[in-house]
Amino acid sequence: METTQLREELRRISDEILKPGDFHDQLAPAITDYVTLLSKIVKINNNDELNRKHVQSEMGQAIGTFWAAQCVREVLRTQRFVRSLYLAIKEKLNQKSGPVRVMYAGTGPFAALALPVMMHFSPAEVQFTLLEINEQTYNLLHEVLDAFDLNPFVSKCEIADATVYQVDNSNIDIVISETMNRALIKEPQVAIMLNFARQLPLDTIFIPEEINVGLSTQHKSGTKPELIKHLMEFNTSLRQKLVDDTIGFNWEFDEVIVESDIEKGEQLYLSTEIKVYKDNFLGFNDCSLNILERIKTDKLDPKKLKFKYVLKETPGFIVY
């Protein structure tokens, strides 16, 4: 397909993704068409070990090229993040004369959250800094940008570890990163957001806006979990507290004590709810980010548990 055809198809898909409402008949087909369109541009061999290999960052694992490419297939996840970015750019354009400057950390091979948004603005209105740690993924990203002729929207594109990346200046308006797993385990989402929070102004918009991880129980498989206690609400308030209290990158989270009437042997889970931005939410089973994470408590007294989030090579909650 020629560039003009590619962009026309991307614009059509974008229009469907950005329609209001939680769901409509053309949303899932549009996401399927989006995946098909992207796969016409780059071929990712799922049998190639290099495409499946994860990259270790300072504080979390960046998933391999093949796995990163799969994320766009999740209908509600893609819709809510794309729509949130679009709304945030519109909001910033109402506050300033362009361009709105977006830091997109962890683009994957497609920069899939940015492409549909680019169809609704001009390069004079929005400029992106694109960061990707995986060289294999980074090379494919350039193929995608070239195919759609979207390089005018990109002020900078770098291979970088976003957990320790230093910005050139603080004129970034929006930070978007979707480098997370359920319950904020394994991947560097938290470290990336904290790194930029310590360098950028308070009025910078962060997407996702809030990530809530709670201790939950589930009485029947498939049913909505019952929250026992919030363990972490990762939002502007917590980010700023951590920035104020931390020297360098030694992020230290508070311990959370949970006293309850949980019976020994009852299965406990970490549940994840995400406020992507404004009215765009992802809740239980909306996508893989909201799947319950089982906790091993068989050797512990369930009536008094302590939880602490740790940022190291493998981030996540420790329970004791």
N, C-alpha and C positions, 0 to 999 in steps of 0.2 A: 504494500500500500504506500502511496505517496504521502508526503507530509500533510498536505491539505486534507486528504481523506482521513488520515489518522486523527487529526485535530477535530474534524467534524464529528467523528465517532466518539471521541473523548468528550466533546462538548455535549453531545446527546446523553451520554452516560452520566456526566456531571449534573445535568439538569434533573435527572431522575434521583440521583443520590441526595441532592439538595432540596427536594420537595419537602414541605412541612409534614409533620405527623410521624408517629413512631414506625409505621409500616404502611406500605401500599403495594398494589399488585405488581407494579413494574420495578420494585426495588431489587428483589432477588435476581430477576433476569438481567438487570443493569449491572449488578456486581459480577455475575457470570460473564457478561459481555466484556466487562473491564478486564477480568482475568484472561479471557481469550485474546483481547487486543494486546495486552502486555506480552503475552506468550508468542505473539507473532513477531515481536521486535527482538526479544532475547530468548534464547533457548537455554534452559537450565537443566542439565542432565542430573536426574535424581539418583543415578547410580554412581556418579562421580564422587569419590570420598572427599575431595576438596570442597565440593558444594555443600556437604553435610557437616563439615568440620566447624566447630565453634571457635571463637577467638576469646581469649582471656583478657579482660580489661583489668584495670587497677582494683575495681570493686564490683565484680560481676562478670558473667559470661555473655558475650554477644553471640547470638545464635547464627548458625551457618547460613549461607546464601539460599539454599533450597528451603530451609525452614522459614526464613524471613519472607520469602516469596509466597509462602502458603497463607500468611496472615491476612492478605487482602481478600481471601475467599470468605472470610467471616462477615456476613452481611451487616448485622447491626453494629459490629465493631468498626468496620470501614465507614458506614454511614455516619455514626455519631462523631467520629474523629474528624472526618472531612467537613461535616457541617459545622462543627465547633470551630475549626480553623477559619472557615469562611466568615462566621459570625464575629470572631475576634478581629479579623482584618477590617471588616465593615465598621466595627466599633472604633478601632484606632483611626481609621480614615475620617471619622466624624470628629475626632479630637485634634487632628494635625493635618497639615498638607503632606502628601506622600513624599517618598515611598514609606510604607510600613515595612519594618525590617523584621524578618522571621528567622529565628535560629531553629533549624530542624536537625535534631541530634539522633543519629541512628536511622538513616533513610531506608536501609534495605536496598535491594537492586532496582527498585522502581520509584522511590520517593512517592509512594502510592497515595499518601495523604495530601500531598501538595499538588499533584498534576490536575485533578479535577478543579481545584480552587483557581489555578492559573488561567483556566478557561473563562473566568468571570472578572478578571482584573487585567490591567495593563502593567508592563514592567515599570512604568512611572508610578504606579500605585503600590506595588509590593515587590520587595526584593528578598531573596532567600540566601542564607548561609547554610550549606548542606554539609553535614559531618557524617562520616561512615568509617568505622574502624577496620572493616574487612576489605582487604585489597581486591579480592575476587569480586565482591559485591560492588565496590566502588567503580570498577571498570565497566560493569554492566550498567550501572547508573548513568554513566556518560553516554552509552549507546542509546538509552531511553531518551535522555534529554536531547540528543542530536536528532533522533528519529522524529520527535514532535516539534523540533526547532524551538525549544523552551529555554535555551541558554541565556537569552536576554533577561530572564527572571532571576538568574543566579549571579549574585555578586561574588560569591566564594564557594568553592567545593573542595573539601579537604579529606584526606585520610587522617583520622585523629581519634584519640580516646577521649570521649566527651566527659568522662568522670574527672579529668584533670585539665581539660582544655582551657587555655587562657584567651579571653576575648581581646581583640585589638582596641575596641572602644565600647562604651556602655550604651550605645544608641539602639540596642535591640528592643523591639516592642513586644514581641511574642516569642516564647520558647515552646516548642512542641517536641515531645519525645514519647514514642510508644515502644519502649525497650523494657517491657515488663512481662512477668509471668504471674500466674495466680498467686495471691497472698504475698506478693512482692518477693518471691524466692528466686534465687539463682542469677537473675538478670540485673543490670545496673541502673534501672530507672531512678531509684531514690538518690543514688550518688550523683547521677547526671543532673537532676533537678537542684540538688543542694549546691553543686559546683557553680551552676549559673546563678542561683539565688544569691550567692556570696559576692558576685561580681556585677549584678545588674540592679537597676532602680526598683523601688518597691511597687511602682505602677506597671511593671512588666507583667503581661498576662502569661500564666503557665498553663499548658494543656498537656495532661488532664489537670483540672482545677483542684480536685480532691480525690484521694484514694483511701477508702476505709477498709481496714482489715479487722475482723472480729473473731472472737471465739464463739463457736456455734455448735449446736447439736442438731441432729436430723432424725426424726422419729420413724420416718418411712422413706425408703429410697425414692428419689425423684421429687419429693415434696420440698417446699421452701424451708430452708433451715431456720431454726429458732436461735436468735442471738442471745448469748449469755452475757458478753461484755465486749465493748470496743477495746481493741488492743493498740490501734494506732489510727489517727486521722491525719493523713499526710496532706496538709494544705498550706496556704500562705502563712498562717499563724505558726505552725510547727516548723516550717522551713526557716522562718525568720528567727525563731527562738534558737534553733540549732546554729544558725549563722552567727548570732550574737554570742553564743556560749562556746564557740569552737575556734581553736587556733589551728590553722592549716586544714588538713583533711581528716582529723581524728574525730569523726562524728560519733557522738555518744548519746544513745537513746535511753529514755527513762524505763526503769523496770515497772511492769504492770502486775499487780497481785490480784488474783481472781479467787475469791472465796465463794463457794456455792454448795448446793446440795446434790451435786452430781454423784451418781453411784459408781462404784468401782466397776470397770468393765464397759461402761457406756462409751461409745465411740464419739470422740470430739473432732472438730474440724476448724480450720481457718477459712472464713468466708470473705469474699471480696466484693465491695460495691464501689463503683467509680462514677463520680460526677465529672464528666468530660469537660463540659463548659455550659454554663447557664442551665437550660432545661434538657440537656443531653446527658442521659444517664445510661449506665450499663449495670444491670443487676443479676441476680442468681440465674445461671445457665444462659444468659444472653449471648455469651461467647466463651471461648476457652479461658479468658482472663477471670471469669466468674465461677469456674468450677471449684468445688470444695477441695481443700487440701487436708488429707487425713493427718492427725497428730498421734504419735505414739506416747501413750501415758500409762501403759500397763505396769511400769515399775514405779509409778509416782502415786502420791495420795491425791486423788482428783478433787478433794474438797478444798485444797489450797494449792494452787499452781502459780508459778511465777513465769512471766514471759518477758523477753527482751529482744528487740530487733538489733541485729548486728550487721555492720557493713564491713565486709572483708572479701576475699576472693570468691566466696560463695555466700552471698547475702541471704538473710532470712531470720525467722524467729527461732530463738532457742527457748526451750521449756524445761523447767526444773522445779 
